[in-house]
Amino acid sequence: MEHPERARVLIVDDHRANVLLLESILRRAGFSALRGTTDPAQALPIFLEFAPDIVLLDLHMPGIDGYTLLERIRSLTQNTAPVPVIVLTADATPEAKQRVLAGGAKDFLNKPFDQAEVVLRIRNHLETRFLHLRLQEHNRVLEEKVLQRTQDLEAAHNEIVERLALAAEYRDDDTGQ
């Protein structure tokens, strides 16, 4: 994906006003594939169905908090290209920041946030994700080519052995025997 604006963005925040604000900011920046939820219990089912390229996550929510969601997202994506998570929270404590960054979040922004900074950071993380995805695809293609070349070499090796055996048979009867 060459254009970050085509990315799928999931917004999880228990305050509807925050979800609507982020959706508005991102739409003005050209993003169109947006999903938001105020119910943290629905975040993982939406994550699995929507397959977002980036997640904007609040920390302190009723029921399932952002720390738990971050951990679950990490476990779901451990064998795939990482989905960047940006935490947007009013909790500006160093402990909160350290905990989410150690837990796998790629960025941390305090509320109230600067709208331009949010968009720029989202674009930066999406660019990194898309480069990672492109690299994974390139590696997959290279692995296929190596496998095909290996098969071609094995076939050529077998053909050489068969031709040498035929040549030896034609050369003289004693060697052929």
ABEGO torsion letter per residue (X at the ends): XABAAABBBBBBBABAAAAAAAAAAAAAAGBABBBBBABAAAAAAAAAAAGBABBBBBABBBGBBAAAAAAAAAAAAAABBBBBBBBBBABABAAAAAAAAAAGBABBBBOBBBAAAAAAAAAAAAAAAAAAAAAAAAAAAAAAAAAAAAAAAAAAAAAAAAAAAAAAAAABAAAAX
